């Protein structure tokens, strides 16, 4: 949440099938339930193989190197499969 508020995280990857829509504003939530008071505008939505992620994109995920982001992903999701296709959201904070 702090990374979003500070403008260091402007992109996120998700495994879920439910898609947020570009051009809409959403509440930033913790554990999908608790709202944080932050709101983001989704500016772009696309799919990507994890293995196609670039160093530049890792920076947008919160100032990580690509290897650091892989470790964060493994910590959250258990494994890193470069062939897994995920949904990528680009966003900017609009209030909070």
N, C-alpha and C positions, 0 to 999 in steps of 0.2 A: 504494500500500500504506500509506503514512504517513497519507493522508487517511482511510482506513478505521480504522486503529489509533487515530487521534486523534478519531474520531467525527464527522468533517466530511463524510464520504461515506457516505450511508445509502441510496443509490439508484443503479442503473446501468441503462443501456440496451444491448441487444445485438441484432445482426442475425441471429444464428444461429437455427436451427430447433429444435435440441435445447433442451429446457426443463428448468431446475431446478425443483424442487417446493417449494411453500410448506410450512413446518413442518419442513423438513429442514436439517441442519447440513452445511456444505460447507467444504473447505479453500480458502483464498484462494491462487491460483496465479499465477505470472508466466509469461506466454506459454503458458498452458494446461498447463504441464508441471511446473515447479519450484514446490514448496510453500513457503510463507512462514512457516508456524507459526501463522498467524491462522486462526480459524474464524468463519464467519458463519452466522446463522440467517436463512433466507429467510422473511420475514413476509407477503409479498404478491407475486403475479405477475399481470401483465396486459399487453395489447398497447395500443399507442398510436401514432398518427401523429406523426412528429417535429415537424411544424408545430403540433401541439396542446400541446406542452410549455410549461409556465408558468415564470415567473421563480422561483417557490417550488421547483419541481422542479429547476431549474438549481442552486439553492443546495444541494439534497440530493445533487447529483452531485459536490460538492466545493467548495462556496462560490463557484461561478461565477455571473456574470450570464448571462442567456440568450445574449447575443452572444458572450461568452467561451466558453460551452459549445459553441456552433456552430463556433467556430474550433478547439477541441479535437477535436470530432467530425470536422471536415474533415481535421485533421492525422492522425488515426488511420484514417479510412475513405475519405478522398479527396474525398468530396462530401457536401453537405447537401441532401437531397431532402425538403422538408416533407411530401410525400405518402407517403414510405416508412413502412411499419408496422414497428415494432420491439417486442421483448419488454422490458418494464420489470420490474426486480426491486427490491423494497424489502427491506432487511435490517438486522440489527444484529450487531455483533461479540459473540461469546460467549466467546472465549478468544484469548490471544495475548500 
